[in-house]
């Protein structure tokens, strides 16, 4: 991963490409990680007609800004086609000028 851009306000800038890993890895077993934090999954994910447990395809740089629980609450997996998964990460960015307003962004990777 490249280093994030910085400026005089010490603000880092990331792109979706920086935050998502290039590949999705999974365990070929449904609910393979009992007791672990798992994101929202709209319906069971499958690969070659078998249920799977996805491993979170995000760069660990996000853990510098979010707790694991907060990160999981912002993440969603969705089966979109046979053997295809969409991962959505919802982030809000606070305005540094007034510290009150924020904008919400959904980053999507298929």
C-alpha positions in Angstrom: 0.0 0.0 0.0 1.2 3.5 -0.7 1.6 6.1 2.0 -1.5 8.2 2.5 -1.3 11.8 1.4 -0.8 14.3 4.2 -1.0 18.1 4.4 -0.3 20.9 6.9 -3.4 19.9 9.0 -2.0 16.4 9.5 -5.0 14.9 7.7 -4.5 11.6 5.9 -6.3 10.9 2.6 -7.1 7.3 1.6 -8.9 5.9 -1.5 -11.1 2.9 -1.7 -8.2 1.1 -3.4 -6.0 1.8 -0.3 -8.6 0.4 2.1 -9.8 -2.8 0.4 -7.5 -5.8 -0.1 -7.2 -6.9 -3.7 -8.7 -10.4 -3.0 -11.4 -11.9 -0.8 -10.3 -14.9 1.2 -12.7 -17.2 2.9 -13.0 -20.4 4.9 -15.1 -23.1 3.1 -17.3 -23.7 6.1 -20.3 -21.7 7.3 -19.8 -20.0 10.7 -16.3 -21.2 10.9 -15.2 -18.6 13.5 -17.7 -19.0 16.4 -17.6 -16.1 18.9 -15.8 -13.8 16.5 -16.9 -10.4 15.3 -18.6 -10.8 11.9 -20.1 -8.1 9.7 -23.7 -8.1 8.5 -24.3 -10.7 5.8 -27.6 -10.2 3.9 -27.9 -13.9 3.0 -25.5 -16.9 3.4 -22.5 -16.6 1.2 -21.6 -19.5 -1.1 -18.7 -20.6 -3.3 -19.2 -23.5 -5.6 -22.6 -24.1 -3.9 -20.9 -24.5 -0.5 -21.5 -22.1 2.4 -18.4 -20.0 3.4 -17.2 -17.7 6.1 -15.5 -14.6 4.6 -12.3 -13.1 6.1 -12.5 -9.3 6.2 -10.9 -7.9 3.1 -9.8 -4.6 4.6 -6.4 -3.1 5.1 -5.5 -3.1 8.8 -4.7 0.7 8.6 -8.4 1.1 9.5 -7.7 -0.2 13.0 -5.7 3.0 13.6 -9.0 4.9 13.3 -11.8 2.5 14.2 -12.2 -0.2 16.9 -12.9 -3.7 15.6 -16.5 -3.4 16.9 -17.0 -0.1 15.1 -15.5 -1.4 11.9 -17.7 -4.5 11.9 -20.8 -2.3 12.4 -19.8 -0.4 9.2 -19.2 -3.4 7.0 -21.7 -5.5 5.0 -21.3 -8.5 2.8 -23.8 -9.3 0.0 -23.9 -12.1 -2.5 -24.5 -10.5 -5.9 -24.0 -13.4 -8.4 -22.8 -16.9 -8.3 -19.4 -16.9 -6.6 -19.4 -13.1 -6.4 -19.6 -11.0 -3.2 -20.0 -7.2 -2.7 -18.4 -5.7 0.3 -19.6 -2.3 1.5 -17.8 -0.1 4.0 -19.8 2.9 5.4 -17.6 5.7 6.7 -18.5 9.1 8.0 -16.0 12.0 7.7 -16.3 14.9 10.2 -15.7 18.5 9.1 -12.6 19.7 10.9 -13.7 23.3 10.5 -16.8 23.1 12.7 -16.5 19.6 14.3 -20.3 19.3 14.0 -21.2 18.3 10.4 -20.1 15.1 8.8 -20.6 13.4 5.5 -21.3 9.7 5.0 -19.6 7.7 2.3 -20.2 4.1 1.1 -17.1 2.4 -0.3 -18.0 -0.7 -2.4 -15.9 -3.4 -3.8 -17.2 -6.3 -5.9 
